[in-house]
Amino acid sequence: MAKLLRKDVLKWIRVLGSGRYRKGKEKLVSNDGTKFCCLGVWADIHGAVWDGNENKNLVPMAKGREKPVIGQGYSYVIDPKLTKGLQQEIQSKLADENDTTKGFRSVIAMIKKEVLPLAK
């Protein structure tokens, strides 16, 4: 399993705060590819290839993968090659925070508090 690197988490924080990505909810990325969940941003900055599934949802895949990894319900699990050590439990917490708040500010605060201390 890949280790969660401090430099990756710091880059994620910078990118989320930069305004480069518009915030979306309940999907890693909107069907038109214009709004991202914080986890969609994580996957995107780690080289995700976005491909449509049978429901026309865009899902992230690592380069060279044939099919996206699909999670339960409406949510999609980030391909293990793209998680870069970001544990599933943390992903779930961040997804909940992302989906219940307006902007990325509180998500960034949660990343600083709960994710950054875990990074090497």
Beta strands, then each sheet from edge to edge (+ up, - down):
strand 1: 22-23
strand 2: 35-36
strand 3: 49-52
strand 4: 58-61
sheet 1: 1+ 2+
sheet 2: 3+ 4-
end
